[in-house]
Amino acid sequence: MDPELEAFIPFFPQLDMNDPVAARKEVAERASAAPPPDTSNMEVEDRTVPADPGVPIRLYRPHQAQGAIVWLHGGGGVFGDLDTEHPWAARIADLSGAAVISVGYRLAPEYPFPAALDDAYAALAWTAEHAAELGTDPARIAVGGHSAGANLAAAVALRARDEQGPAIRFQLLNQPGLDDRQETWSARNFTDTPWFDRGKVTAAWRHYLGSRPATPYAAPARASDLSGLPPAYIATAEFCPNRDEGIEYALQLMRAGVSVELHQWPGTFHGSQALVFAEVSQRQNAELGAVLRRALRA
């Protein structure tokens, strides 16, 4: 474990994924206590994507934005919203120079699959339709997210390919949770890792799937054909149950002819990037911005 990260493990919240309401409350309280991000170099605006129901989004538009990304927050599909994601979305916009469309998708278990995917896809369609208003090129739109948000980003890319939907330039998948089967080495062995462990993964999938069987749109690792998908950046954390499924997804994409950059971060755990003072976290966050900037440039 990276020593800078290890020292702060006792201070990470021990969220109970079996009690989504309590988990949401704790995450919201912690987020509200954090200092607000510096957004002086960008315009920030709340909007609603017209859908059934409407999808709340928050736009981050840096001056002279280069491209756009539909950004999907983490939280196991159970917690997180536009406010808790505010520091991360603002950081992505600042580091990448891209317009960020942060999506407040519906949460499980009240709204199981495919509610969140439908919201994310509606946000993608809206972004493509309003590219001129956003000051960006409709041919330079990415999808991305962290953890459960990365799952949604991968699923949106699959659905857009299958339905001949909006063109996606790039997918940015940070520590993605892609496989409900939990059969990889890391899923079976990381039962007590910091912040996110096998028990929490199991609860998250139970909430997200509800009574539905898993499909590739719910668990993209189940997809048998990954050809024709947009180029991807996939980052994994060493001590994370999702690690091996992210690595295997990267390999499957490459075998399908998709250009992939894979970065396995040693000494890190799921969500440790929140400890932004750590040198490895600073490198991780800077790389997300640099990768996105490079992918969306003309």
C-alpha positions in Angstrom: 0.0 0.0 0.0 1.2 3.5 -0.8 2.3 4.9 2.6 0.6 8.3 2.0 -2.7 6.5 1.4 -2.3 3.9 4.1 -2.0 6.5 6.9 -5.5 7.8 6.1 -7.4 4.5 5.6 -8.9 4.7 9.2 -10.5 8.0 8.3 -12.4 6.6 5.3 -16.1 6.3 5.9 -17.4 2.7 6.4 -20.5 3.0 4.3 -23.2 0.3 4.7 -24.3 -0.6 1.2 -27.2 -2.5 2.7 -28.6 0.8 3.9 -28.6 3.1 0.8 -30.4 6.0 2.6 -27.8 6.2 5.4 -25.0 5.8 2.9 -26.3 8.7 0.8 -26.7 10.9 3.9 -23.1 10.3 5.0 -21.6 10.9 1.6 -23.6 14.1 1.2 -22.6 15.4 4.6 -18.9 14.7 3.9 -19.2 16.4 0.5 -20.8 19.5 1.9 -18.1 19.9 4.5 -15.3 19.9 1.9 -14.0 23.2 0.5 -15.7 24.1 -2.8 -13.6 23.7 -6.0 -12.3 26.8 -7.8 -14.6 27.3 -10.8 -13.5 30.8 -11.7 -12.2 29.7 -15.1 -15.4 28.1 -16.2 -19.1 28.6 -16.4 -21.2 26.2 -14.2 -24.9 25.8 -14.8 -27.6 23.4 -13.8 -30.0 22.1 -16.5 -32.5 19.4 -17.0 -32.4 17.0 -20.0 -36.0 16.6 -21.3 -36.7 12.9 -20.9 -39.3 10.8 -19.0 -38.5 11.6 -16.3 -36.2 14.7 -16.8 -32.5 14.1 -16.1 -30.7 16.7 -14.0 -27.3 17.7 -15.3 -24.6 20.2 -14.3 -22.6 21.8 -17.1 -19.0 22.9 -16.6 -17.7 24.9 -19.5 -14.1 26.1 -19.4 -13.3 29.1 -21.5 -12.5 27.9 -25.0 -13.6 24.3 -24.2 -12.1 21.6 -26.3 -14.7 18.8 -26.8 -17.1 17.5 -24.1 -17.5 14.5 -21.9 -20.7 13.1 -20.4 -19.5 12.4 -16.9 -21.1 9.7 -14.6 -20.4 9.7 -10.9 -19.5 6.6 -8.8 -21.3 5.3 -5.8 -22.2 1.7 -6.7 -25.3 2.9 -8.4 -26.7 3.5 -5.0 -25.4 6.9 -3.8 -23.9 10.1 -5.3 -25.4 13.1 -7.0 -24.5 16.3 -8.8 -23.5 18.0 -5.5 -21.3 15.1 -4.2 -19.6 14.9 -7.6 -19.1 18.7 -7.9 -15.4 18.7 -6.9 -14.6 15.8 -9.3 -16.5 17.1 -12.3 -14.9 20.6 -11.8 -11.5 19.0 -11.6 -12.0 17.0 -14.8 -13.1 20.2 -16.6 -10.1 22.1 -15.3 -7.5 19.5 -16.0 -8.8 18.5 -19.5 -10.2 21.8 -20.8 -13.3 19.9 -21.9 -16.9 20.8 -21.2 -18.2 18.4 -18.6 -21.8 17.3 -18.5 -22.2 15.7 -15.0 -25.3 13.5 -14.9 -27.6 13.1 -11.9 -28.9 9.7 -12.9 -31.5 7.8 -10.9 -30.2 5.5 -8.1 -30.9 1.9 -7.1 -32.6 0.2 -5.3 -35.5 2.5 -5.9 -34.7 2.7 -9.6 -32.8 -0.5 -10.7 -31.4 -1.1 -14.1 -32.0 0.2 -16.7 -33.0 3.5 -15.2 -29.5 4.9 -14.7 -28.4 3.7 -18.2 -31.5 5.4 -19.7 -30.6 8.6 -18.0 -27.0 8.5 -19.1 -28.0 7.7 -22.7 -30.5 10.6 -22.7 -27.7 12.9 -21.5 -25.4 11.7 -24.3 -28.2 12.3 -26.9 -28.8 15.8 -25.4 -25.1 16.7 -25.5 -24.8 15.7 -29.2 -27.9 17.7 -30.1 -26.7 20.8 -28.2 -23.1 20.7 -29.2 -23.3 24.1 -30.9 -24.8 25.6 -27.8 -22.1 24.1 -25.6 -19.5 25.5 -28.0 -18.1 22.2 -28.9 -17.9 19.8 -31.8 -20.5 17.0 -32.0 -17.7 14.8 -33.3 -15.6 15.3 -30.1 -17.8 13.9 -27.4 -16.5 11.4 -24.8 -18.2 9.3 -22.1 -16.6 8.6 -18.8 -16.9 8.0 -15.1 -15.6 6.4 -12.0 -16.6 2.9 -10.6 -20.3 2.5 -11.2 -20.1 5.6 -13.4 -17.5 3.9 -15.5 -19.8 0.9 -15.9 -22.5 3.2 -17.2 -20.0 4.9 -19.6 -19.0 1.5 -21.0 -22.7 0.5 -21.3 -23.6 3.8 -23.1 -20.8 3.1 -25.6 -22.2 -0.3 -26.2 -25.7 1.0 -26.6 -24.7 3.9 -28.9 -22.9 1.4 -31.2 -25.8 -1.1 -31.3 -28.5 1.6 -31.8 -26.4 3.7 -34.2 -26.7 6.5 -31.7 -24.5 9.6 -31.2 -20.9 9.2 -32.2 -18.6 8.8 -29.2 -15.0 9.8 -29.6 -13.6 8.2 -26.5 -14.5 6.3 -23.3 -12.7 7.1 -20.0 -13.2 4.3 -17.5 -11.7 4.8 -14.1 -11.7 1.8 -11.8 -14.8 0.4 -13.6 -17.2 -2.2 -12.1 -18.1 -4.3 -15.1 -18.8 -7.8 -14.0 -21.6 -8.9 -11.7 -20.3 -12.5 -11.6 -17.4 -11.6 -9.3 -15.3 -14.6 -10.5 -11.9 -12.9 -11.1 -9.0 -13.3 -8.7 -9.3 -9.8 -7.3 -13.1 -10.1 -6.8 -12.7 -13.4 -4.9 -9.7 -12.4 -2.8 -10.2 -8.7 -1.9 -12.8 -9.3 0.8 -11.5 -6.6 3.2 -9.8 -4.0 1.1 -10.2 -0.3 2.1 -13.4 1.6 1.2 -14.7 -1.1 -1.3 -14.6 -4.8 -0.7 -16.4 -7.9 -1.9 -19.4 -7.4 0.4 -20.0 -3.9 -0.9 -19.7 -5.0 -4.5 -22.2 -7.8 -3.9 -24.7 -5.4 -2.3 -24.2 -2.8 -5.1 -25.0 -5.4 -7.8 -28.0 -6.7 -5.9 -29.4 -3.2 -5.7 -28.6 -2.3 -9.3 -29.9 -5.4 -11.0 -33.0 -5.8 -8.8 -35.0 -8.8 -10.1 -33.6 -8.5 -13.7 -31.0 -10.9 -15.1 -27.6 -9.3 -16.0 -27.2 -8.3 -19.6 -24.2 -6.7 -21.3 -25.8 -3.3 -20.9 -25.9 -3.9 -17.1 -22.6 -5.7 -16.9 -20.5 -4.8 -20.0 -18.0 -7.6 -19.2 -20.7 -10.0 -20.4 -20.6 -8.5 -23.9 -19.4 -11.1 -26.5 -18.6 -8.5 -29.2 -16.6 -5.4 -28.4 -15.7 -4.5 -31.9 -16.5 -1.0 -33.2 -16.4 0.6 -29.8 -14.6 4.0 -29.3 -11.0 4.1 -28.0 -10.6 3.7 -24.3 -8.5 4.6 -21.3 -8.9 2.2 -18.4 -7.4 2.8 -15.0 -7.4 0.2 -12.2 -6.3 0.3 -8.6 -4.1 -2.5 -7.2 -6.2 -3.3 -4.1 -9.6 -3.1 -5.7 -12.1 -6.0 -6.2 -12.8 -4.5 -9.7 -9.1 -4.6 -10.7 -9.0 -7.8 -12.8 -12.3 -7.2 -14.6 -11.1 -3.8 -15.7 -7.8 -5.3 -17.0 -9.6 -8.2 -18.7 -12.1 -5.7 -20.4 -9.1 -3.7 -21.7 -7.6 -6.9 -23.1 -10.9 -7.9 -24.7 -11.2 -4.5 -26.3 -7.7 -4.8 -27.7 -8.5 -8.2 -29.1 -11.5 -6.7 -30.8 -9.4 -4.1 -32.5 -10.1 -1.2 -30.2 -7.3 1.1 -29.2 -6.8 1.0 -25.5 -4.5 2.6 -22.9 -4.4 0.6 -19.6 -2.9 2.0 -16.4 -2.7 -0.2 -13.3 -1.8 2.0 -10.3 0.3 0.2 -7.7 -0.3 0.8 -4.1 -3.7 2.3 -4.5 -7.2 1.2 -3.5 -10.7 1.8 -4.9 -11.5 5.5 -4.5 -8.1 6.4 -3.0 -7.9 9.3 -5.5 -10.2 11.2 -3.1 -7.0 11.6 -0.9 -5.9 14.4 -3.3 -2.8 15.4 -1.2 -1.1 12.0 -2.0 1.5 12.2 -4.7 0.0 9.1 -6.5 -3.5 10.6 -6.4 -2.2 13.8 -8.0 -0.6 11.8 -10.7 -3.8 9.8 -11.3 -6.0 12.9 -11.5 -3.6 14.7 -13.7 -3.4 11.7 -16.1 -7.2 11.6 -16.4 -7.2 15.2 -17.5 -4.3 14.8 -19.9 -5.7 11.7 -21.5 -9.1 13.3 -22.1 -7.4 16.5 -23.5 -5.4 14.4 -25.9 -8.4 12.3 -27.0 -10.6 15.3 -27.7 -8.2 17.6 -29.5 -8.9 18.4 -33.1 
